Structure formats: structure tokens, C-alpha cells
Amino acid sequence: MADTNKVDNSPSLYIHIPFCLSRCGYCAFVSGGYDADRADAYLERTAWEMRERAVFQLALPSTIFIGGGTPSALSLRQLERLFSLVPTPENDGEITCEMNPDSATEDKLRCVRDAGVNRISFGVQTFSPAGLRLLGRRHGVKEAVLAVETARRVGFSRISIDLINGYPGQTDADVAEDCRQALGLGVDHVSCYNFILEEDAPEYARLAAAAGEPDEERDRRFWDTVESWLCGMGGLHHYEISNFARKCEECRHNLAIWRGGEYWGIGLAACGYLGGRRYGNTTDLATYLEGESVGAIESWSERLTGEAAARERAVFWLRLYEGVDLARFRRETGYDFAALYGGRIEQSIRDGVMEYLDSGSRIRVAPAFMPVLDAILVDLV
């Protein structure tokens, strides 16, 4: 098993595949319907972008993550083309590919395995038939179970599933059943996200009406249920606000980014961070396919330096239950963590919102306050 605490200074790589076989009603990610010709053109464009950004000239990526959209919406031929662009990361690195249960055929799983993928992430969302229908998912419970079993049969030992908490109509029993089924499948990683509905979601009006008013008491109860099942009964540990894993099975790609590592972002709407410069690509497919230069396909960029860069590093790192390594933070940013925020950190310590670990060498948000982490981090940006 890889050491997820190892420091690797080479950048990570994220590639966005913006195609789906159908659009879920709640989804606000940048994605669109799959079309074979457009997908072919898109893959050639990602190859062009990687050349233009000189992705592999200085160092091979430490981790690679293929996300979407739905990467498994691509055909076998297109998956082969995609992975012909991707080298194996250095130092026994990690390559993750997202898949949906309805398109994760055995042939496609074997294809990505043979291409070097060593971690699969399935968008299950829930094991409730009613919940899957409400969310507009294409798969049923049997397909979700079969996808995990097939992935294991073809040789994947690192398997993650995504779950959604708090969707309209979900009950306490539904939450517990989702956790029970996830543990029963023996997966080593679970990402559990709160249901968030944005106004540009395809079925915003229907789902907003079904969701009703926010219910903080219910959300906290669901959170406690997930922790009780996955950590208490399942032996996973809660290592990031939305992520649970067995020891040494954390997502190394996301850990690298949350700890402040650099990364290339390739594809529609992808974001990158290199040399203190952060950028985001256009969300318009025609602009992405036709832009004459890297600058023409970027919709924004900014350079973070000094205190702003240090504060962003702090906010990212505080997502992790491990807390911020204070010596490393000072070494890599040039700032003392507590001094950066004046007296606010010591006040947070007195209030019990934050706490020191390991004889004061680390600081983190206290676990009891992780459900309201976003509100805490707003004050630290």
C-alpha cells in the first residue's frame, strides 16, 4: 500500500471528460450529452492542450484523476485514445478514473485497467431505488452492485463509491442502508457529499420544490449516522470533510491538492495551479475546441502570492482531519500559521472550534465543528 503521507513535489494531473449518456436532474457540473464525433474532437483537443501546456516536459505527474461528466460514456476506442495520452505517474503513482455503474462494462473496466488505472470511483449516489429515480440516475441498485463486483473481478483492489446525503425524501433508514450496502461491498473508500441544488441544474424547480426548507437538525443527524456506520462499524476513518477510507487507501490525488500541491487541469472547465498561477478553462465547448492558444481557452487566471497564497493553502488544508502541519506550512509559505490570523486562532482554540494536535505541531478544526466547516473557513480566506 502506498504511503499517503509521503510528500511528492511533482504536480498532479486532472483531465475532465464532459460527456454523459444523460444529464441528472440535480447536476450542475459542466457536462453535456455524448456524441461520438464531438468526443473524438474533444480527445484530440485535450492532446493539443497537454502539448501546449508542456504537461510532461518537466516531470511526470504524481497522481492522475480522470473525472467528469462520465469518462465511461466514452467508447472502448475512445478510452484507449484517452489513455494513450496519459503516462504512468512516477513513484508507484495513482491513476483514478470515474465511472457510472450503467456504463462500466467489463470490457471498459479491463481497458482502463490495462491502461494503468489502479483506482476506480463509481458514482452510485444511493442504494435506494426511489432515491435513484428522483435523482435521475440511469442505473438501479443491481447495476451498482454488479459494477463494484465486476471491477473487483477484473483486478481492481482500490474501489471508491460516491454517496449523496440529504436528497429530497431521504430518510434516516435510507442513510443507514446506503452505508450498510457500501460496507457490504467491501469498498475501501466512500465519498459522502451533501445534496446541493444549484439554480442551473436541469430540474432545479422540481427538486427545489421536493426539497423544501433546509433542515440543519436532519443534516446533522444524517452526518452522525454516516460516521457511526462507516467509522464505528466499518473501520474506515473520516480523513476529509466528505471522505472516508481505510488506512492507506485515501485518495492521494485529492490529498495532494488539499495539502497545497500543484496540478495541471486539462479539458473543459478544468482548473490548474502551477508556479503560483491559478487558471480555469472555458465552460463553452465550441470555444474550447476552436481556441487558437492556451490563453484563448482560459476564462480566467490569477497569480496568488504572499499572504493570499498562504491563506488559500490554510483553507484547503483545514478540510483534512489530520490538520495543518505547522512546520511544513511555515516552510512552504513563509508564514507562521497563528501569526497569519492574529488572535483569531487562539480565540478559536479557547472556543473549542480549533485544536492543536501532536504536542502543538498540528492544528485542525475540531471534529464537532466539521459539519459547519464552510462557515469557519470563510473567515480565514
LINJO-V647650 format. One record per residue. N is the residue number from 0. RES is the residue in one letter. OMEGA is omega in whole degrees, -180 to 180 (999 if undefined). Layout:
{{N | RES | OMEGA} {N | RES | OMEGA}}
This chain:
{{0 | M | -178} {1 | A | 177} {2 | D | -177} {3 | T | 176} {4 | N | -179} {5 | K | 178} {6 | V | 179} {7 | D | -173} {8 | N | 179} {9 | S | -177} {10 | P | 171} {11 | S | -178} {12 | L | 173} {13 | Y | 176} {14 | I | -178} {15 | H | 175} {16 | I | -167} {17 | P | -176} {18 | F | 177} {19 | C | 176} {20 | L | 170} {21 | S | -176} {22 | R | 177} {23 | C | -173} {24 | G | -176} {25 | Y | -167} {26 | C | 177} {27 | A | 176} {28 | F | 178} {29 | V | -180} {30 | S | 180} {31 | G | -177} {32 | G | 179} {33 | Y | 173} {34 | D | -172} {35 | A | -178} {36 | D | 178} {37 | R | 179} {38 | A | 176} {39 | D | -180} {40 | A | -179} {41 | Y | -180} {42 | L | 177} {43 | E | 179} {44 | R | 177} {45 | T | 176} {46 | A | 178} {47 | W | -178} {48 | E | 179} {49 | M | 176} {50 | R | -178} {51 | E | 180} {52 | R | 179} {53 | A | -172} {54 | V | -172} {55 | F | -175} {56 | Q | -176} {57 | L | -178} {58 | A | 173} {59 | L | -178} {60 | P | 177} {61 | S | 176} {62 | T | 177} {63 | I | 178} {64 | F | 176} {65 | I | -176} {66 | G | -177} {67 | G | 23} {68 | G | -179} {69 | T | 178} {70 | P | -179} {71 | S | 171} {72 | A | 178} {73 | L | 176} {74 | S | 176} {75 | L | 180} {76 | R | -179} {77 | Q | 175} {78 | L | 177} {79 | E | 178} {80 | R | 180} {81 | L | -175} {82 | F | 171} {83 | S | 180} {84 | L | -167} {85 | V | 176} {86 | P | 174} {87 | T | -179} {88 | P | 178} {89 | E | 171} {90 | N | 178} {91 | D | -170} {92 | G | -174} {93 | E | 171} {94 | I | 179} {95 | T | 173} {96 | C | 175} {97 | E | 176} {98 | M | 171} {99 | N | -176} {100 | P | -176} {101 | D | -178} {102 | S | -179} {103 | A | -180} {104 | T | 179} {105 | E | 179} {106 | D | -180} {107 | K | 178} {108 | L | 177} {109 | R | 180} {110 | C | -177} {111 | V | 175} {112 | R | -179} {113 | D | 180} {114 | A | 178} {115 | G | 177} {116 | V | 180} {117 | N | 178} {118 | R | -180} {119 | I | 177} {120 | S | -178} {121 | F | 175} {122 | G | -179} {123 | V | 178} {124 | Q | 175} {125 | T | 173} {126 | F | 177} {127 | S | 177} {128 | P | 180} {129 | A | 179} {130 | G | 178} {131 | L | 178} {132 | R | -179} {133 | L | -178} {134 | L | 178} {135 | G | 179} {136 | R | -178} {137 | R | -175} {138 | H | 172} {139 | G | -178} {140 | V | -179} {141 | K | 179} {142 | E | 178} {143 | A | 179} {144 | V | -179} {145 | L | -179} {146 | A | 179} {147 | V | -179} {148 | E | 179} {149 | T | 178} {150 | A | 179} {151 | R | -179} {152 | R | -179} {153 | V | 171} {154 | G | 179} {155 | F | 175} {156 | S | -180} {157 | R | -176} {158 | I | 178} {159 | S | 171} {160 | I | 175} {161 | D | 172} {162 | L | 176} {163 | I | 179} {164 | N | 171} {165 | G | 176} {166 | Y | -176} {167 | P | 177} {168 | G | 180} {169 | Q | -179} {170 | T | 175} {171 | D | 179} {172 | A | 178} {173 | D | -180} {174 | V | -180} {175 | A | -179} {176 | E | 176} {177 | D | 180} {178 | C | -179} {179 | R | -179} {180 | Q | 178} {181 | A | 179} {182 | L | 179} {183 | G | 178} {184 | L | 176} {185 | G | 179} {186 | V | -177} {187 | D | -179} {188 | H | 177} {189 | V | 171} {190 | S | -177} {191 | C | -174} {192 | Y | 173} {193 | N | 177} {194 | F | 179} {195 | I | -178} {196 | L | 179} {197 | E | -171} {198 | E | 179} {199 | D | 173} {200 | A | -175} {201 | P | -177} {202 | E | -177} {203 | Y | -174} {204 | A | -179} {205 | R | -176} {206 | L | 177} {207 | A | 178} {208 | A | -180} {209 | A | -176} {210 | A | -178} {211 | G | -177} {212 | E | 176} {213 | P | -178} {214 | D | -176} {215 | E | 180} {216 | E | 178} {217 | R | -179} {218 | D | 179} {219 | R | 178} {220 | R | 177} {221 | F | 179} {222 | W | -179} {223 | D | 179} {224 | T | 180} {225 | V | 180} {226 | E | -179} {227 | S | -179} {228 | W | -172} {229 | L | -179} {230 | C | -175} {231 | G | -176} {232 | M | -173} {233 | G | 179} {234 | G | 174} {235 | L | 174} {236 | H | -176} {237 | H | -172} {238 | Y | 178} {239 | E | -171} {240 | I | -177} {241 | S | -169} {242 | N | -179} {243 | F | -179} {244 | A | 168} {245 | R | -179} {246 | K | 179} {247 | C | 178} {248 | E | 174} {249 | E | 176} {250 | C | -176} {251 | R | 179} {252 | H | -179} {253 | N | 177} {254 | L | -179} {255 | A | -179} {256 | I | -179} {257 | W | 177} {258 | R | 173} {259 | G | -179} {260 | G | 178} {261 | E | 180} {262 | Y | 170} {263 | W | 171} {264 | G | -176} {265 | I | 175} {266 | G | -178} {267 | L | 176} {268 | A | -179} {269 | A | 178} {270 | C | 178} {271 | G | 180} {272 | Y | -177} {273 | L | 176} {274 | G | -179} {275 | G | 180} {276 | R | 177} {277 | R | -179} {278 | Y | 175} {279 | G | 179} {280 | N | 178} {281 | T | 174} {282 | T | -179} {283 | D | -174} {284 | L | -179} {285 | A | 178} {286 | T | 180} {287 | Y | -177} {288 | L | -171} {289 | E | -177} {290 | G | -175} {291 | E | -179} {292 | S | 177} {293 | V | 179} {294 | G | -178} {295 | A | 179} {296 | I | 176} {297 | E | 177} {298 | S | 177} {299 | W | 171} {300 | S | 178} {301 | E | 178} {302 | R | -180} {303 | L | 179} {304 | T | 171} {305 | G | -174} {306 | E | -180} {307 | A | 179} {308 | A | -180} {309 | A | 180} {310 | R | 179} {311 | E | 177} {312 | R | -180} {313 | A | -177} {314 | V | 178} {315 | F | -173} {316 | W | -179} {317 | L | 172} {318 | R | -174} {319 | L | 178} {320 | Y | 179} {321 | E | -177} {322 | G | -178} {323 | V | 173} {324 | D | -170} {325 | L | 179} {326 | A | 179} {327 | R | 179} {328 | F | -180} {329 | R | -178} {330 | R | -173} {331 | E | 180} {332 | T | -175} {333 | G | -178} {334 | Y | 169} {335 | D | -173} {336 | F | -177} {337 | A | -179} {338 | A | -179} {339 | L | -175} {340 | Y | 178} {341 | G | -177} {342 | G | -174} {343 | R | -178} {344 | I | 180} {345 | E | 176} {346 | Q | 178} {347 | S | 176} {348 | I | -180} {349 | R | -179} {350 | D | -179} {351 | G | -180} {352 | V | 177} {353 | M | -178} {354 | E | 175} {355 | Y | 177} {356 | L | 173} {357 | D | 178} {358 | S | 176} {359 | G | -179} {360 | S | 178} {361 | R | 174} {362 | I | 180} {363 | R | 169} {364 | V | -179} {365 | A | -177} {366 | P | -179} {367 | A | -178} {368 | F | 180} {369 | M | 177} {370 | P | 178} {371 | V | -176} {372 | L | -176} {373 | D | -180} {374 | A | 179} {375 | I | -175} {376 | L | 178} {377 | V | -178} {378 | D | -176} {379 | L | -178} {380 | V | 999}}
